[in-house]
Amino acid sequence: MGYKFATKAIHAGQHADPTTGAVMTPIFQTSTYQQAAPGDHKGYEYSRGTNPTRKALEDCVAALENGSHGLAFSSGMAATETVLKLLKPGDEVITGDDLYGGSYRIFTKVFAHYGIKFHFVDTSEPDHIAAKINDNTRLIWIETPTNPTLKLADIEAIGRVARAANVLFAVDNTFASPYLQNPLDLGADIVMHSVTKYIGGHSDVVMGALVVNDRELYDQLFFYYNACGGTPGPQDSFLVLRGIKTLHLRMKAHCENGRKVAEYLKKHPRIDRIYWPGFEDHPGHAVAKKQMRDFGGMVSIVLKDASLEDTFKVASSFKVFTLAESLGGVESLINHPATMTHGSIPKDVREKVGVVDNLIRISVGVEDIDDLLADLAQALG
Ligand SMILES: Cc1ncc(COP(=O)(O)O)c(C=O)c1O
């Protein structure tokens, strides 16, 4: 569809139901589909492989990422796992040293056991990636901005490194959402999303997605998708289709509130360090300006001279923000990465990249900004 983002968010992959005229895509709560004769069906055989509600969602997410094919999964980790299944023992992966804890865990505690080697580098320097490439390198996997320290990686520059070495290049686009950044346009082969976050947007569904622009790669991924079965149900697909219709409106509000929260916190005497790519002194600011349409609603802070106990006390004293795992929903969330989302990363490994005990990650929601700032003031006070 040649339409702009907001139109695609509302219409892509969807059309009125031909039997009833229903405007909203129905929840096709069926596991199987009638066949007139063996193999003679309407494109749907069994819902592990395809389901019409899920297909509408997959086409919508693919359109938002300017890709040709999308796949929806029962979680972001199931999507990540499916990409890793393209690999064989002896293959090597180059990835970031500052990643979502669950990605670090699946790399080091699951796929490393199948003979796949992972190299963790600072992906804000494309040269660090190039330096690790060898004949066994099969995949480059990055997050940008990273979770939780919001480091930027230059997708176009890494795409050139990947193409020169004929290596698959995947981008976890969860933190940006397709509204802010489209990695396929910048040279990535695969975009991955934890749909649970901004795309779903209402903290009521766990889901993942992959989008590609290549039929052959899609077929390979679909093989593992259907063979292994990490597929979401039609109810969840419907909820996300509904959530996606306001993605552009929500993202605008997240970015606006994110900026105000970051500007407020930057001047706060209890803050030692703040990570938000919209600041000109953020090391990734130029890359963020080049490849993102705005700076997002994620802000991380390091509290000044705060012990773990002091940090817990601050994290537990919010009234509007909720202390909880996850991000990207309409409600503002506070997270303590060291013990929550990144608890599966050993202390020495996480501290090297700044995931210290006094780091707090904030997912700025779309509530009234005055209430958010007042809550920050009282919790930090
Ligand atoms: C950047 C990032 N990637 C992947 C995931 C995993 O997604 P899910 O929780 O939907 O399995 C998360 C979850 O927090 C995440 O933040």
The ligand as a MOL file (V3000), in Angstrom:
LIG
                    3D

  0  0  0     0  0            999 V3000
M  V30 BEGIN CTAB
M  V30 COUNTS 16 16 0 0 0
M  V30 BEGIN ATOM
M  V30 1 C 14.2640 -4.7790 23.4170 0
M  V30 2 C 13.4800 -6.0300 23.7040 0
M  V30 3 N 13.5770 -7.0780 22.8680 0
M  V30 4 C 12.8950 -8.2220 23.1000 0
M  V30 5 C 12.0840 -8.3800 24.2050 0
M  V30 6 C 11.3670 -9.6780 24.4320 0
M  V30 7 O 10.0330 -9.5760 24.0900 0
M  V30 8 P 8.8220 -10.3840 24.8180 0
M  V30 9 O 8.8450 -9.9740 26.2630 0
M  V30 10 O 7.6130 -9.9380 24.0710 0
M  V30 11 O 9.1120 -11.8400 24.6510 0
M  V30 12 C 11.9580 -7.3090 25.0960 0
M  V30 13 C 11.1050 -7.4560 26.2990 0
M  V30 14 O 11.2250 -6.7140 27.2470 0
M  V30 15 C 12.6720 -6.1100 24.8340 0
M  V30 16 O 12.5930 -5.0560 25.6750 0
M  V30 END ATOM
M  V30 BEGIN BOND
M  V30 1 1 1 2
M  V30 2 1 2 3
M  V30 3 2 2 15
M  V30 4 2 3 4
M  V30 5 1 4 5
M  V30 6 1 5 6
M  V30 7 2 5 12
M  V30 8 1 6 7
M  V30 9 1 7 8
M  V30 10 2 8 9
M  V30 11 1 8 10
M  V30 12 1 8 11
M  V30 13 1 12 13
M  V30 14 1 12 15
M  V30 15 2 13 14
M  V30 16 1 15 16
M  V30 END BOND
M  V30 END CTAB
M  END
